[in-house]
Every structure is written in structure tokens, then in C-alpha cells.
Amino acid sequence: MTDKFIKKLTETKIKELLIAISIQYPKQFNKSHINSELEYILKHITMMHLDPIKLKESKDKFKKKQKQNKLNPNIISDGDRCKARIWGKIFEINEINDDNILTPINKIPKQYKVTNFDDIDLDEFNSRYVIGTRCKNKKNSDKYCKRHSQHLIHGDFFEKPSAELCFHYIKDNKLLWLIWKSKQNIINIINIINIINNKVRKRQKTKDKRQTKTNKDKQRQTKTN
């Protein structure tokens, strides 16, 4: 029963793929080719036989793993966890009963709404905020998981981030949105004014040329008379 189902499913999916190809590339592969191509593919592929016993064992193993994950959501201990910083929100540090409570923010004070990362007071910013979150993967080396051992894009979570990195988190979390929006509005207004001024200059030049021509014609008529 399982083999028949998989065979039928495979045939259906291949046919859907061939139909999609004919729609995308009608000149190279039109609809008349679908059935013949399907027949050829099915004739030349080897269907994999699934052992029902092994299939059941795989399902049971998967269910068991899911159950363990639900019972133990934090399987990786803190000591075995990767220490890399990953992308995320900016969190404000709130000290309550000598404990640091991190609260995600959706706005930031004016002194940090800068256009250049060099203008950030780094010591003050790092004393008030934490950027990003810690990677949840198991470490592969002394500090990091396999991925972050090769590419440590956002730095170490336990080291103070640079002003450039802080600015990156501020900007990409859209906390500078109003500044960039107002700047863009100003740029758009300036562009519109320039376009209007250019049109006015062109019209004035055309008008001046016509007036000059009219004056010359009048002078010629006067001389002739």
C-alpha cells in the first residue's frame, strides 16, 4: 500500500513539474510533450522500496525526539552554548532587585539618532542597552558553533560591540526611521523645486527669444517705412 501511494505521489509531482516547465517555457517545451516525457521519466527511474518495519521505527524515533524536545526545550547547557551574537532587537537593561531585566525597545533617545556611528557615546549606550541575542546552537570550538567559527558577523555576545555595530542595529531596527524619512522628504522637495525652476527658466528663455524676434521684426518694418 505504501509503495503504491509513493509511486502515485511521485507520478503526480513529476507531472506538476512538467506542466510548470511548459507554462514557463512554452516554445521549448509545449503541452504536447508532457505525457511522453512523463512516461519516459517513469520508465527510467528506480522506485525505492520502503520497509514498513523500518518506516515505523523511523516514525517512532522521530516522535520520541519531538517528545524529548518538548520536555527539555533547553537541552544545550549554558557552558556548551555558542557565544556568538546574532541579529535581533535592542534591549534596555532595567535593574530590578539587583537583577538585570532585558526589555525590547521600539524607540530610542534623540542622542542616539545619529547619521554617523562615530557620534554615538559608546560607553553610555552599552551601559543602557544590549544589542541582539545569543546564538542557541551548540558550540563546536572553545567559543562558537561551526557557523560562527567561520563567520562571526555580529561579534561575541559577551564582548562590548563597536559603535559601527551598534549603529547597524539602531538603523536596521528602524529606530532612525523618522530621521531618514524627514531627510528623504527634504530631498524630494528640493528635487521638485529644481524641476519647477528648470521648467520656468526654459519657458522664460522661449519667451525672451520670441520677444527679441518680435522687436527685430518691428525695427525692420520701421526702417522699411
Secondary structure, DSSP 8 states (H G I E B T S, - for coil): -HHHHHHHHHHHHHHHHHHHHHHH-TTTS-GGGHHHHHHHHHHHS------HHHHHHHHHHHHHHHHHHHH-TT-S-GGGB--BEEEEEEEEEEEETTEEEEEE-S---GGG--SSGGGS-HHHHHHHEEEEEE--SB-SSSS--HHHHH--TT-BTTS---HHHHHHHHHHTTTTHHHHHHHHHHHHHHHHHHHHHHHHHHHHHHHHHHHHHHHHHHHHHHHH-
